[in-house]
């Protein structure tokens, strides 16, 4: 097959066939709105996130959107760095695009009458793509680029800072609980009217305006009550399955956990990390994942993890940084105003996706304690996503003999969050949250409860099922 023949297989819309329905989910991730917003601009849009998180689907949904917007199919070029038929001869990105311009578009790059949309999956495996994007920008060629890769560091290694300034990064992490509900309703739950439910939720940022959010919820409490059972059913599915969209095309939970382990974990470790970074003991990387799943957020020091793995502390920190970059793990530092004190404190380590944790632990059902812990981690996933999208971070804090408080830092503002999901907030006050406020002269905070919806004494109480 010639290069053009290979490209025609990858781009069936050139012959008017459109995108295969199997490549499009029944619903669209919220990140799609950011892609559409940036498509007409001069910046390259870069999707980054773990394997299986939905980046490729977003690329095909973008193609589908462009076709609906009457962009001629021949002006949309898609190819992947994982396609052996294209890159068996070690071609450069420029070779592919120039062959397309000559053999399909029949226009020279400097003479493009209308924009051409170039979508590159697994772009980090395509030789010379950064240089070609830079060249197109310098020459004013009318190409619009949308690229995808597991980690920003693979797309933009040291030395590519000039290009990074002209890039709009879009993180595609595993679905958090609210996003999961939309997919769940589209694929599984026909009796849950998601549009009606969504219309009754406040149009506010929960973590930016918790008090206003809670008061708006109270006004809609009666209208939201019929959705309680369905929302909790979906939440229980999320707590076991996690947020990878592939779950919705898998027959049952046992098959999904096997698929998570065999495909996503193995491919993320061996396909992304080990093939791109010099790691001397790959088996220790997998053992590290097991250990973090076993810890389930309990405090630990780097040295303690190193002792378990028989690795030095520097190597442990390096492995954890790679796993964090690949959105597989998250490290929570202990909150303290003195940064030196922060560095000396133990950390809390989490797997970003609860489904991966349960796949590693072979967990198919919860005890009451495990369910409460899973609820807490579901809210943590929402905090991590909010921090990531707003340039913030999530800390934890605890005083002696008190439960932990998690602190969301965004735009210089702190929101302490305590979980009372294992109890009723009417019987148990958020003492740890109150202790944090006294220690740092802070006012306000969020307590996530089982049932209580209220605002009192500066603390906002919201049930988990209403988040």
C-alpha positions, 0 to 999 in steps of 0.5 A: 500500500502507498502512503496515500492508500494508508491515509485513505483507510484512516480517513473514510470521510474523504470518500463521504462515509463519515466517522464510524458510529462505533468510534463515537460514544453515546455522550460527549465529555465536557472537555469537548467544549474547550476543543471546539472553542480553540479550533478556530484559533492559532494555538495548537490544542493538545489533549493529554491524559492516561491511556483509555481516558477518551482522547482518541474518542474526542479526536473522532468526535471533533472530526464528526463535529467539523463534518457537521459544520460543513467542513469538507471531509478532504480538509480533515486529516487524521493519523496516529503515531501508533499506526504501523502502516504509516510509520514502518518506514520511519516517516516524519510528520512533514512527509505525511502532511505533504503527501496528503497535500499533493495526493488528496488536497492537491494544494500546496501548503502556502496556497491553502484557500481554506484551513486544513485540520490536522489531528494526530493521535499518539503524536509523541511517536511521530517524528518531527511533528513539533518542528513541522508545527513550528514551521507552519506557524512561521510560514503562516500556513493555514493548518489547525493542529489537534494532537494527543498523547499520554503526558505533556512531558512526552509532547513537549520535552525540555527545549520546546518552551517556545512551542509550548507558549502557542499551545492550549493544553487540555487534560483528559483525566478519568471521569469524576462522579458527575461526569460518570453519571452522564455516561451512565444514563446514556448507556445504562439507565433509561429511567433517569432523566439526566437533562431534567436532573441537570436543569435542577442543579445550580449553575455555580462552581461548588468549590468556589461558592459552596455556601451559595451552591448549598442554598441553591440546592435547598431551593431545589431539594424537593425537585431533586428528591426523585433522582436520589435513588438513581443517583446513588445507584450510579454512584455505587457503580462508579465507586467500583468501576472508576472513570474510564469510559471503556466500562460502558462497553464491557459486559460486567464488573468482573470483565471490566476489572480484568480489562483494566488490569490487562489493557490499561495498567499494562499498556500505561506502564509498558506502552507509555512509561517504560518505552519512553523513560529509562527505568531499570526495574520495571517490575518494581513500578508495578509493585509500587502500584499494588502497594499504593492500592493497598495503602488506600490513602494512609500516610506514608513516607517515601523512605517507607515505600522504598523499604518495601520495594527495596529501592532508594528514596530518590528512585521512589520519588522518580517513579511516583513523579512519572506515575503522577505525570501519567495521571495514574497516581496523586500525591497529597502533601501535608498542608503547612505554612512553612514549606520546610515542614511540608517536605519533612511530613509524610504524604498521602498517596492515591491512585487517581482512578478508583476502578484501577485500585479495585482491579488491583485489589481484586475487590468486587464488593464493599464492606461498610468501611470500604464504602465510606473510604470509596465515597471519600476518594470519589470526592477527592477525585473531584477536588483533584480535577478542580485543582488541575483545571484551575492551576491549584493543588490539593493538600491534606492536614490533620492535628493530633487524634483528629480526622484528616481535612483536605484543602483545595487551593485555587487562585490563592483561596483555601477550601478545607473539606471534611468527609462525614459520609460514614456518619450523619453530620447531625450527630457528628460535627466536623471537628477536624475542619473546625480545628483547621480553621482555628489553626490557620485563622480561616473561615468557612469550609465544606463538610460532605455528608450522607444526608444533611444539607445545611449552612451553619456556623460558617460550614456548608453541609452537602450530601454526597449524592447531591454533588 
